[in-house]
């Protein structure tokens, strides 16, 4: 099979602009579909141990459904992914107030984050597409004109690679991620998926999911995935309702070493392993490698079955997310890795999703 990138119309926005859908196929038959509305991964077809393909991500098959609202299925989130406490921060002596859209807090860039804009798109000679967007000064309350590029590509080694770069003309917080919901079985729940996270620490949260500031060891807690464990094995001893995980893990090494801007774990060309997930029935394996210092594990706790996706209801715990990122509320926590991008700097992040079978 020949690797290819094709483009087709995906639907029309209220202002008359047309969104496109790009289909990426590698030589082994791995298929990814991405729309330039929100730079959203809408489908990802991956073979099991018998070679049978299945779509392993949640989402919709038409733009209209995305425009009605969704829990960030497959979306690029920014300027600041995850939460900022009370939507407030101070930077260089000035106070900023963002919209609050998640209880008392700001989440995933605000009321119209990067997940809700139409990006420019350019197919690349490789099996990939470059998506670009300029966020103007004051956009959603954030300072600075920010230029962002996201390249999504498939490799011959069955990797889905996401490369991010950004520059600004004024100091601004920045924390980009992709919010794909995975189910390696293609259906059912993800409680039996076996998860390993390369993290000895996590950041505990308050009752609004804002980090308390503590960096706590996972050892002896239900947050310990240093050894392969079914995702749902310890739900009954987790606090909160609905049960499940929505927590940031501190990746690779001593958390006291995180004291400078945009920590790179490893190199952009060779980022270290952050997490590994095995679906025992199909044998599908997902490994996530990233340059980021954190990863948010979310187990679809708030999916309530009201959103039909690709012909079936999307119910609680029917998918998991591994959102590679800087830590939530970092802009208000000086001892967390900094999320401040300044003029003259270039933000860079690479996250690799490698698929195989066991």
N, C-alpha and C positions, 0 to 999 in steps of 0.2 A: 504494500500500500504506500502511496506517495503522500508525504507531508504537505499540508495545504492550509490556506486561510481564505475563507469566502465571506462575503458580506451580503446581507439581505435586509429589507425594511422590517422593523420590529413594531412600529406603531407610531401614532402621532400625539404630540403633546397638546395641551390646551391652546398654546400660542401658535400652533400650526407647524412647528418644527417636527421633523421626523427623526426618531431614534433608529439606530441600526443594530443588527445582531450579527456578531462575527463568530464563525464556526472554525475552530482550530482543530486539526487532526494531525496526529503524528504517524510515523511509519508503522507503528504497532497497533493502530486503531483506537488509541486513546482520543476522546473527543471532548473538547471544552467549548461551551457557548458563553459569550460575554457580550453584553449590550453597553453602548456608550452612555445610556441613561444610568447615572450613578456608578459607572464602571462596575456593573453587577455581573457576577458569575451565575448564570441562570441554569446551566446544566453541566454535568461532568460525568461522562460515561467511562467506566473502568472495568476491566475484565476480572472475573474471579478465577479460582484455581482450575476450572474447566474451560476457561476462555470465554465464558458467558459475560456479555456486557450488561451493566446496570447503571442507571443514573444515581449517583451517590450523594447528591446535594438537594436541599430543599429550595423551592422557588416557584415561579410561575412560567407559563408558556406564552404570555402576552403582556404587552406594556400596560394595558388598562388595569390589570390586577395590581401591578406595582404602583401605579399612580393613585390607587385607592388607599395605599398605606400598607406597611408590612414591617415586621420586626427585623429590618436590616438584612433580609435574606441575601447572602452573597455579595453585599455591598462594600464599596470603599468608603470608610468612615473618616471624617475630618471636619474642620481642622484638627480638633482634639478628640480622638476616639476615647471611649469609656467616659468616666464621670469627673466633673469638677464640682466640688462642694459648693452648694448654694449659687452656682454659676458665677462665682466671684474670684478674682485674683488681682494682685498688684504686680506691676512690672515697671522698673525704672522710675519709681516714685509716683506712678499713676495707677488709680484704681479702675478696674473694669467690671462691668456687670453684663453677663450674658443672659439669654433666655433660659429659663428653667423648664425642662421638658421631660423630667424623670423624677416625679415627686418634687422634693425641694432642690434638686440638682440639675446641672446641665449634662446632657448625654450625647455623645457621638456627633458633636459639631453643631447642635442646636436644632431650631425648627426647620431650617433648610440647609442641612449639611451637604457634604460632597456626595452623599448617597441620593440626593434629589436634584442634581444638576445634570445638564446634558454636556458631556465632555466632547472635545474634539478627538478624533480617532484617525490613526494612520497605520495601515497594515505594514509589517516589516518583512524584509527578505527572509528572515528566519520565520519559524512558525509562531508568530507573535503579533501583537498590536500595541502601539504606543497610544495611550490616552493622556491628554493634557487639559489643564484647566487653570485659569487665572482667577483667584479669589481677591476681590478688591479690598482696599483699606476700609475697615469698619464692617466688613461682611460678618453677619451674625455677632457683631460686637467685638471682633478680633482686630488688632492693629496690623497694619502693613499690607502692601500688595504682595500676594503670595503666588508664585508660579509653581505648579505641581505637574510632575510627569509620573505615570504609572505604566509600566510595561508588563503585560501578561503574556506568557509564552509557554509552549510545550516543548520538551526536549525529546531526543531519541531514547533517553533512558527512563521514560515514563514519569517525568517530573513536570509539575505545573509550577512555574517560577513567577514570582511577583517582585519586580524591582521598582523601588520608589526613589525619586529625587525631588528636591524642592529648594527654592531660594526665595528670599524676602528683601524688601527695601526698608523694613522697620522691624525691630525685635518683636517676636510673636511666639506664643506657645504653639507647638506642633507635635502631633502624635497620631500617625496614620496606621490604619490596619485594614484587613479584609475580614468580613464578618460571615464567611460561608458556614452554613450548617451542614454537617456531614452525617450520613448514615451509610456505613460501608456495606450493609446488607441490602440497601435500596428500599427497605420497607420495615415496618414494625418499630419497636423501640430500640434504644442503644444501651440498655442496662447491662447486657452481657458482653459488649465490646470491651476488650482488655486493653487498659491504658497504662502507659509508663510516661512520667514526666521527669525530665532531668533537672529537678529542683529539690533542694533540701530545705528551702524556706518559702513562705508565702506571706501575703500581707492581709492580716485580719481586717474585717470591716465592721462598721456600725450597722444599725438597723435600716439605714438608707443606702447601704452598699458603698459607703465612702471609707477608705482605709483609715484605721485609727492612728497610723504612723508607726506602729510596731512592725518589725520584721521577725516573724516567729518560725521556729523550726517545725517541719511537718512531722517529724518522728513522734510516734505515739498518738497521732491525731487521725481523724478520717480524711485528712487532706494529703496523706502520704501515698504518692504514686511512684516512689522511687523504685518499687518492684511492680511488675505487671499485675494489675488488679482489675476485675470487672468494674465498670463505671458505677453500677448500681449497688455494689456489694455493701456499702456503708451508708446508704441513704437513711436508714432507720435511726442512725445516731447523729445525723446532721440536724442542726437547729434550723428553725424557720419553716415557713409554709408558703408556697409549695416547696417540697423537699428537692434538693439538688445542689449543684455547684454553680457559683457565679463569682469566682475568685481569681485573683492574680497570683501567679507563681513567679518566684525570683529565680531566674535561670542561671546555671553554670557558675558556681563559685561563691566567694566570700562577699556578702552584700555590703560590707563596709567599704569595699573597693569602688562602689558606684558613686563617684563624686565629680564627674565631669560631663559635659554635654554629649548627648547622643552616643552613648556607649556602644561600641561595636564588639559583639562576641565573635571571635574568630575574624574572618575576612569576608568581604562581599562575595568573593569567588568560592569560598569554602566555609560557610557558616556552620556552627556545631549543631548537633541534634538537640532539639527541644522536647519532642514528644514522639511516642510511637503508639499506634492503635492497631489492634488485630481484631478482625471480626471472625470468630472461630468457625462459623458454619460455611461461609463462602471462601474463607482463607484470604480475603483482601487485607492488605496491610497499608497503612498510611504512616509515613515518617515525615515529621515537620522539622526543618532546619531553619534557623533564623539568626540574623545579626542583632536582634532586639534583646534587651535584658529581661523581658517579662513575657508571659503568655497568660491570657485570661481563659480559663476553662469555664464554659457555660453549657449546661445540659438541657436547654430548652424547657426550663421550669415553667415559663409563662405561656407556652404554646397551649391553646385551649380548645383546639378543634374547630374554631369558627372560620378559619381561613383555609379554603380548599386550594391545594397546590397540585398542579399537574394531574388533576383528576381524582385526588384523594384528600381527605381531611388531614391537617397537620396537627397532631396531638402532642400532649406533654411527653417530654423525654423521647421524642421521635428523632432527635438529632443532637449532636454536640458541636460546639465551636471551640477552636483553639486560635484565639485572636492574639497574634504576636504584636508586642506593643512595649512602650514605656509604661510605668506603673500608673494606675488611676490617681487623679488629683495631685500629680507630681508638681504642678505649678504652685501648689500651696504647701509642699513638703520639701524643704531645702535639702534634706538628707536622702531623698530619692534621686535617681538619675534625672538630670535636668531635661526638660522638654523645650527650652527656649532656643529658638533659631534666630540668629542675628545677621544683619547685612554682611556680606562677604563670606559667610559660611554656606555650605551646601549640605542639606539633609540627605542622607542615603540610608536605605534599608533594603535588605533582600530577604525574602522568605521563600523557601522551597518546599513543595509538597511532593514527596516521592511515593509512588504507588508500586506495590509488588504483591506477591502471594506467599502464603506460608503453607 
